[in-house]
């Protein structure tokens, strides 16, 4: 009788243990399945997005691009101004920038930053020709990569890892009728690009990117740097946006040129003359 009772007690323990094991296994399997499906969705959305942009081959042929844009209603200090900017991106680690801040106190500025050999120069209106000097503080935010990632998605030299995807809603920053902001259902793909978290929202029909959220490497809890693309057009076989909208209400009108013939000396020293064409190769 004692043996029988012990056997029944052990049986109950064994049944409980097996129940816990199989329950845990079931939860693990479900979680694994969910993660797998999120990863698979990310891969599917990403591939369709690349094809919508123009395809892997066309993107891979881009070594540099010139980005020209006019910003409307941007706050500089306590007033709004319209500004003009030309930025040459050498993929993936260099850029040259000409910035005309109009009638604001900033005037005209030219800069260069080279994260391949960590050098830079900076000059303002009336400044002298300057040699590139060592960057004293590395830019942990990697903000110089933002325009490259946003335009091309796949950037040569930057490691891309797809983490997962979900269907969610975003608030469109460009108001439509009655100045009311609209919500839109999108695919949001979570990525790691060059060891930095970047979330990209894709249109569910066109698969073109609408919204980018770039997280800060030194503080993931900080509100990400975010902007949205609108009005895609074709440019040399690639779909590129005509407008960028920001949280503060200002927007940019964009133009692009690909694989331009530039003067490599601008990454060694500042041009003698401050000009929006100072990047051009001298013949």
Buried (B, 14 or more C-beta within 10 A) or exposed (E): EEEEEEEEEEEEEEEEEEEEEEEEEEEEEEEEEEEEEBBEBBBBBBEBBBEBBBEEEBBEBBEBBBBBBBBBEBEBEEEBBBBBBBBBBBBBBBBBBBBBBBEBEBBBBBBBBBBEEBBBBBBEEEBEEBEBEEBEEEBEBBEBBBBBBBBBBBBEEBEBEBBBBEEEEBEBBEEEEEEEEEEBEBBBBBBBBBEBBBBBBBBEEEBBBBBBBBBBBEEEEEEEBBBBBBEBEEBBEBBBBBBBBBEEEBBBBBBBEBEBEBBEEBBEBBBEEBEBEBBBEEE
